[in-house]
């Protein structure tokens, strides 16, 4: 039954997390940056679930599962607020390139 | 319905439970819940909901009842917190940690919220951003901060962090017709969510390494010390990730880049609030994490040392060259994060006492100082230092109060700011971090330069027509009196706060790595 080893899950999630983190740094469109952040959150979720599978007690397993459910909820709330902010920004200046967000740089 | 506890083979377990759990249920324990320690939190959430509902029924322009309702709720919550400040227990199945440390920091959070509420009505009216949603958002952010302060379970901490942060993002973008406010909200949101992802990944690794997300159990595991190299590696990686996430929230260098821009662009009332509450909450979590992973302190220490020293240096030096008062205070908040982190590096009772004292005093200082800047609301938040000069001519009272706050921020003796720095200085010496203590002393001198420059400009001849109004709103007078007199009282009688802080720090278990060497 133990077909996919833990290390494979961990490698994949670390890779996803790295892709997300690099994306946040190099991308210039806030929506794409936001997608990269979601990727990072999902990498964390995958890590939780992979580890949960290998916990000895039911309580410890469920702790990981429940955490993932909460993270999904939190991510949804983040989408609501984040897209709201991006929309307002777009209404104000019709250009949401991150490089243009520099009013306060002196 | 169920007996309080039953084992796997006990006859009381219903058949469906066995079926549903595939017989793997070791012990199902109905958690014992101590409601009284959660009353402050419950009161704040109930108040937020009440304000949200009341806001719907009030005319758009009337905010006074909302402020009053909020203040009453905060007052009740503060009363509940004061009544059981000497508790020391873990309840709600280990998700809530009620101790004196949490109580002191919760009181700081509640105090900062109440003072912000006092200032908010006049500010929002002057800026013409009359959104009643501000008040429930403020209270929800407070509830999130309280969750962060009073839990050692990283799941609850993460939820609290997100509840607080999401409300703060919206508050930063409250002036939605102003590009500057939206820019700050966008920046805060993107970088904040980025940091949260790091924090979350750190928690996931901790869960993998220790099989739990409860920091108290982590400490118990570490103290037993049956660790494989793999789980040790995971724990180290987890701590590094969490340091990134929390360093961002506490605005420690090099994760401070957002602080000046967000503080400057956000409506000043939101800045007032976040500078105090977000800092207290972030440091509460840092305290919980660091003191529950002390066996790893050998690895933590150089990282925290560097973060602390860099924050003190960069924060103070950058503050010297700013021309905007909000940016000066933003960099000063970076510097203060550095001072506070000294207590984390030394990781002893004195350091903990100093951090608690300083966090409480810092809330008063920063709320008061940014509160004075809300006077500039009518000029659209033009908060250049020259706009503040000559404040004394128009508003002698406000100028005096601001001078006291600035002296306290600089750490000049008859104020609380001095004692906070003094305890942290002592703790660094006690832990043999002489160089860190020296850096703390030297950077404080640099800091005094720009605080005093700001203070002198208040009394100087105005260089341009000051934008300060002729009349000060009564709530601001109350707020400034509370902050300034509180700081002087704590400066003259530091024991009023230092003794409770010392008591609280004694509740925290300090497990030194000396007797359980990490090299195996």
Contacts between the chains, C-beta under 8 A, distances in Angstrom:
chain1	res1	chain2	res2	distance
A	10	B	208	7.8
A	17	B	197	7.8
A	17	B	201	5.8
A	20	B	197	7.1
A	21	B	194	7.9
A	21	B	197	7.9
A	24	B	190	7.6
A	24	B	194	5.4
A	30	B	186	6.3
A	30	B	190	6.3
A	33	B	190	5.6
A	34	B	190	7.0
A	34	B	193	7.3
A	37	B	190	7.4
A	37	B	193	4.7
A	37	B	194	5.8
A	37	B	197	5.6
A	40	B	194	7.6
A	40	B	197	3.7
A	40	B	198	7.8
A	40	B	200	7.9
A	40	B	201	6.9
A	41	B	197	5.5
A	41	B	200	6.3
A	43	B	201	6.7
A	44	B	197	6.8
A	44	B	200	4.4
A	44	B	201	4.5
A	44	B	203	7.5
A	44	B	204	4.6
A	45	B	204	7.9
A	47	B	201	6.9
A	47	B	204	3.9
A	47	B	205	6.8
A	47	B	207	8.0
A	47	B	208	6.7
A	48	B	204	4.9
A	48	B	207	6.2
A	50	B	208	7.7
A	51	B	204	7.0
A	51	B	207	5.5
A	51	B	208	3.8
A	52	B	207	7.9
A	55	B	211	5.5
A	56	B	211	7.3
A	57	B	26	6.2
A	58	B	21	6.6
A	58	B	24	4.8
A	58	B	25	6.4
A	58	B	26	6.5
A	59	B	26	7.3
A	60	B	211	4.9
A	60	B	212	6.5
A	63	B	155	7.5
A	63	B	207	7.2
A	63	B	212	6.8
A	63	B	213	6.1
A	64	B	207	5.9
A	66	B	155	7.3
A	67	B	155	5.2
A	67	B	203	7.6
A	67	B	207	7.2
A	67	B	213	6.6
A	70	B	155	6.3
A	70	B	158	7.4
A	70	B	159	6.2
A	71	B	158	7.8
A	71	B	200	6.5
A	74	B	158	7.5
A	74	B	159	7.0
A	74	B	162	4.7
A	77	B	162	7.0
A	77	B	166	5.8
A	78	B	162	7.4
A	78	B	166	6.8
A	78	B	193	5.8
A	81	B	166	5.1
A	81	B	169	5.4
A	81	B	170	6.1
A	81	B	189	6.8
A	82	B	169	7.7
A	82	B	189	5.4
A	82	B	190	7.8
A	82	B	193	6.8
A	84	B	170	7.8
A	85	B	169	6.6
A	85	B	170	8.0
A	85	B	173	5.3
A	85	B	182	6.8
A	85	B	185	4.9
A	85	B	186	5.4
A	85	B	189	5.4
A	86	B	186	6.8
A	88	B	173	6.6
A	88	B	176	5.2
A	88	B	182	5.4
A	88	B	185	8.0
A	89	B	179	8.0
A	89	B	182	4.8
A	89	B	183	7.5
A	89	B	186	5.5
A	92	B	177	7.4
A	92	B	179	5.2
A	92	B	182	5.9
A	93	B	179	6.2
A	98	B	190	7.9
A	101	B	183	4.9
A	101	B	186	6.1
A	101	B	187	6.4
A	103	B	179	6.2
A	103	B	180	5.3
A	103	B	183	5.5
A	103	B	265	7.2
A	104	B	180	6.8
A	104	B	183	6.9
A	104	B	184	7.4
A	104	B	260	7.5
A	104	B	261	4.7
A	104	B	264	5.2
A	104	B	265	5.5
A	105	B	261	7.6
A	106	B	323	7.4
A	106	B	324	8.0
